[in-house]
């Protein structure tokens, strides 16, 4: 079990050495993806609000 945990630790240590080579591209990619999801989520919330205004109380 200890070998597994040490192996995972070595993998992460190795992978963190690659990040400076990639640069800020990954950071901007995360910002773009999160921004797109935020815009989609806000759109969904406003759509649900519109459906609530159309609700007349007779339907479930």
C-alpha positions in Angstrom: 0.0 0.0 0.0 2.9 2.3 0.8 4.4 1.7 -2.6 1.1 2.8 -4.3 1.0 6.0 -2.3 4.6 6.8 -3.0 4.1 6.0 -6.7 1.2 8.5 -6.8 3.3 11.1 -5.0 6.2 10.6 -7.5 3.7 10.9 -10.4 2.4 14.3 -9.1 5.9 15.5 -8.4 6.9 14.7 -12.0 3.7 16.3 -13.4 4.3 19.5 -11.5 7.6 19.9 -13.3 5.8 20.0 -16.6 3.5 22.9 -15.7 6.2 25.7 -16.1 6.9 24.3 -19.6 3.2 24.6 -20.6 3.0 28.2 -19.3 -0.1 30.3 -18.7 -2.1 28.5 -21.4 -3.6 26.0 -19.0 -4.7 28.8 -16.7 -6.4 30.7 -19.5 -8.0 27.4 -20.6 -9.5 26.9 -17.2 -10.7 30.5 -17.1 -12.4 30.1 -20.5 -14.1 26.8 -19.6 -15.3 28.1 -16.3 -16.6 31.2 -18.0 -18.5 29.3 -20.5 -20.1 27.1 -17.8 -21.0 30.2 -15.8 -22.7 31.8 -18.8 -24.6 28.6 -19.5 -25.7 28.3 -15.9 -26.9 31.9 -15.8 -28.9 31.3 -19.0 -30.5 28.2 -17.5 -31.4 30.2 -14.3 -33.1 32.9 -16.3 -35.0 30.3 -18.4 -36.3 28.7 -15.2 -37.4 32.2 -14.0 -39.3 32.7 -17.2 -41.1 29.4 -16.8 -42.1 30.4 -13.2 -43.7 33.6 -14.5 -45.7 31.5 -17.1 -47.0 29.1 -14.4 -50.7 29.6 -13.8 -51.2 27.3 -10.8 -53.4 24.7 -12.6 -50.6 22.6 -13.9 -48.1 20.5 -12.0 
